[in-house]
Amino acid sequence: MAAEYTKRRRGEIREDLALVQRCRDGDDRARTQLVRQYMDQVRMTLFRIVGPNQDMPDLIQNALIEVMRSLKHYRGDALLRTWVDRVCANVAYQHLRRKKGPPVVPLELVPDPTDATGRGDPARSGADAELEGRRLVEKLSALLDGISAKKRTALLLHAVLGYSVKEVAAMTESRVSTTKSRILYARRELLKAARRDPGLGEWLARASSAARPVDRKE
């Protein structure tokens, strides 16, 4: 099974390298093929990181432009779709850093903003729940923005986009041990900062424990 997977993966990478080389050579049909092949993935990856956003059309365009511009750096160390996610994550992060107002935290990192037990309060109005949810997102966004770029990118790729530690390491051109440390320290920094707000700390602790664990065997 493992041998078959490795063989299939190598075959996919060879196809990816062939497509990339055609794009590098100025083949317009190859470039069109690449855009069509990864358009939906680019859109979904950006959405999962920045959430609903009026700038999404521009973000998608910028990400595709960056993918094309960066093809010269693709060496086939990972599948092209994995590499495209890395480019999108960088574009999304730069957007969050530039935008005015509090940045948006990925919703996957935010537990259901109902009450401290997560069961909800029937007496609370929908408007109150929405307001509290927005307050929580803004606070978490501020905390996430206080983490170094490398740690935050590693955390987003692992906890939000679901890549393994090994995959994140390859995507960020880092050692597995370094990547694992970045993810663990990013979570710890979030939890430590959140302790200043008891309610926020409890919510974030639940979200962190529910997130994909960092497998120490990876």
C-alpha positions in Angstrom: 0.0 0.0 0.0 2.7 2.4 1.0 4.8 1.5 -2.1 1.8 2.1 -4.3 1.1 5.5 -2.7 4.7 6.5 -3.2 4.7 5.4 -6.8 1.5 7.3 -7.5 2.8 10.4 -5.7 6.0 10.4 -7.8 3.9 10.1 -10.9 1.8 13.1 -9.9 4.9 15.2 -9.2 6.4 14.3 -12.6 3.2 15.5 -14.2 3.3 18.7 -12.0 6.9 19.4 -13.0 6.0 18.9 -16.7 3.1 21.4 -16.4 5.2 23.9 -14.5 8.0 23.6 -17.1 5.6 24.4 -19.9 4.4 27.4 -18.0 8.0 28.6 -17.5 8.6 28.2 -21.2 5.7 30.6 -21.9 3.1 28.1 -23.0 -0.2 30.0 -22.7 -2.3 26.9 -22.9 -0.3 25.4 -20.0 -0.9 28.6 -17.9 -4.6 28.4 -18.7 -4.7 24.8 -17.6 -2.9 25.5 -14.4 -5.3 28.4 -13.5 -8.4 26.2 -14.3 -7.0 23.3 -12.4 -6.3 25.2 -9.2 -8.8 28.1 -9.2 -11.3 26.3 -6.9 -8.5 25.3 -4.5 -7.1 28.8 -4.4 -10.6 30.3 -3.6 -11.3 27.7 -0.9 -7.8 28.0 0.8 -8.1 31.8 0.9 -11.7 31.6 2.3 -10.6 29.2 5.0 -7.9 31.6 6.2 -9.5 35.1 5.8 -13.2 34.1 6.0 -15.9 36.0 4.0 -14.2 39.1 2.6 -15.2 41.7 0.1 -11.6 41.7 -1.2 -11.8 38.0 -2.2 -11.8 38.6 -6.0 -8.6 40.6 -5.6 -7.1 38.1 -3.3 -7.8 35.3 -5.7 -6.2 37.2 -8.6 -3.2 38.2 -6.5 -2.7 34.6 -5.4 -2.9 33.3 -8.9 -0.4 36.0 -10.1 1.9 35.0 -7.2 1.6 31.3 -8.1 2.7 32.1 -11.7 5.5 34.4 -10.6 6.8 31.9 -8.1 6.8 28.9 -10.4 10.5 29.3 -10.9 10.9 28.2 -7.3 8.9 25.0 -7.6 11.3 22.0 -7.6 8.9 19.1 -7.1 9.7 18.5 -3.4 6.0 18.4 -2.8 2.8 18.1 -4.9 2.0 21.2 -6.8 -1.4 21.5 -5.0 0.4 21.5 -1.7 2.8 24.2 -3.0 -0.1 26.3 -4.3 -1.7 26.2 -0.8 1.6 27.5 0.7 1.5 30.4 -1.8 -2.1 31.2 -0.9 -1.4 31.1 2.8 1.4 33.7 2.3 -0.9 35.9 0.2 -3.7 35.7 2.8 -1.3 36.4 5.7 0.1 39.5 3.9 -3.5 40.7 3.3 -4.4 40.3 7.0 -1.3 42.3 8.0 -2.1 45.2 5.6 -5.9 45.5 6.1 -7.2 48.2 8.4 -9.0 47.3 11.6 -8.6 44.0 13.5 -7.5 41.1 11.4 -9.8 38.1 10.9 -9.0 34.9 12.7 -9.9 31.6 10.9 -13.2 30.4 12.1 -11.8 26.9 12.6 -9.9 28.3 15.6 -13.0 29.8 17.1 -15.3 27.6 19.2 -19.1 28.1 19.1 -19.5 31.5 20.9 -22.6 30.4 22.9 -21.6 30.2 26.5 -18.9 28.9 28.7 -20.1 25.3 28.5 -20.7 25.5 24.7 -24.4 24.4 25.2 -25.9 27.8 24.4 -28.3 30.0 26.3 -31.9 29.8 25.0 -32.7 33.1 26.7 -30.0 35.0 24.7 -31.2 36.7 21.6 -29.6 36.0 18.2 -28.3 39.6 18.1 -26.6 39.2 21.4 -25.0 35.9 20.4 -23.7 37.5 17.1 -22.3 40.5 18.9 -20.5 38.3 21.4 -19.2 36.1 18.6 -17.8 39.2 16.8 -16.1 40.4 20.0 -14.5 37.0 20.5 -13.2 36.9 16.9 -11.7 40.4 17.3 -9.9 39.4 20.4 -8.6 36.2 19.0 -7.6 38.0 15.8 -5.6 40.5 17.9 -3.9 37.6 19.7 -3.1 35.8 16.5 -1.7 39.0 15.0 0.8 39.1 17.9 2.4 35.9 17.0 5.5 35.9 14.6 4.7 35.3 10.9 6.5 31.9 10.8 4.7 30.6 13.8 1.3 31.8 12.6 1.7 30.5 9.1 2.7 27.1 10.5 -0.3 27.0 12.8 -2.7 28.1 10.0 -1.4 25.4 7.6 -1.6 22.7 10.3 -4.6 23.5 12.4 -6.8 25.2 9.8 -5.8 23.6 6.4 -5.1 20.2 7.9 -1.6 19.6 6.7 0.7 17.2 8.7 3.7 18.6 10.4 5.9 17.0 7.7 3.8 18.6 4.9 4.0 22.1 6.6 7.7 21.7 7.0 8.1 21.0 3.3 5.7 23.9 2.4 7.7 26.3 4.5 11.1 24.9 3.7 11.8 24.2 7.4 12.9 21.2 9.4 10.2 19.0 10.9 11.4 19.6 14.4 11.4 23.4 13.8 7.9 23.3 12.3 6.6 21.2 15.2 8.0 23.7 17.7 6.5 26.6 15.9 3.0 25.1 16.0 3.3 24.1 19.6 4.7 27.5 20.7 2.1 29.3 18.6 -0.7 27.5 20.5 0.9 28.1 23.8 1.3 31.8 23.1 -2.3 32.1 22.2 -3.4 30.3 25.3 -1.1 32.3 27.6 -2.3 35.6 26.1 -5.9 34.6 26.4 -5.6 33.9 30.1 -6.0 37.6 30.7 -9.6 37.1 29.7 -11.1 34.1 31.5 -14.0 33.6 29.1 -11.8 33.9 26.1 -9.1 31.6 27.6 -11.7 28.9 28.2 -13.1 29.2 24.6 -9.6 29.1 23.1 -8.5 26.2 25.2 -11.5 24.1 23.9 -10.7 25.1 20.4 -7.1 24.3 20.8 -7.8 20.9 22.3 -10.2 20.1 19.5 -7.8 21.1 16.8 -5.6 18.6 15.0 -2.9 17.4 17.4 0.8 17.8 16.6 1.8 14.1 16.3 5.1 13.7 18.0 5.9 10.8 15.7 5.5 13.0 12.6 
